[in-house]
Amino acid sequence: MTADDSYDRLDDDDYPAYTMGRAAEMIGATQGFLRALGEARLITPLRSGGGHRRYSRYQLRIAARARELVDQGTPIEAACRIIILEDQLEEAQRINAEYRRAAESGPPSEQA
């Protein structure tokens, strides 16, 4: 890996760059909260060579959303389900928008 490859990873939302302690600090939660999200299978941190949990920015956004819901009084299991459903809804809306754009452009023209 070159130095340029390392810098490219800094922009990668899925690169597991954060330790559990740093991740918990960044979202204002405990390490136990992050472990609970893993047990609920909302996020699955990657493991370092030494077996330590590592989190990506994408996973931290999901964890922060879970923390927001839990702080509002939602049980953690329900918060995880809500986030999963929100994600599924977003994906369905993205697919529908693609279908609409394709339908609006009409069928491909026939070539002679």
Salt bridges, closest charged atoms under 4 A:
ASP13 OD1 - ARG57 NE 3.07
ASP13 OD2 - ARG61 NH2 2.54
GLU25 OE2 - ARG22 NH1 2.81
GLU68 OE2 - ARG65 NH1 2.67
ASP71 OD2 - ARG67 NH1 3.32
GLU86 OE2 - ARG65 NH2 2.62
GLU91 OE2 - ARG94 NH2 2.46
GLU98 OE2 - ARG94 NH1 2.24
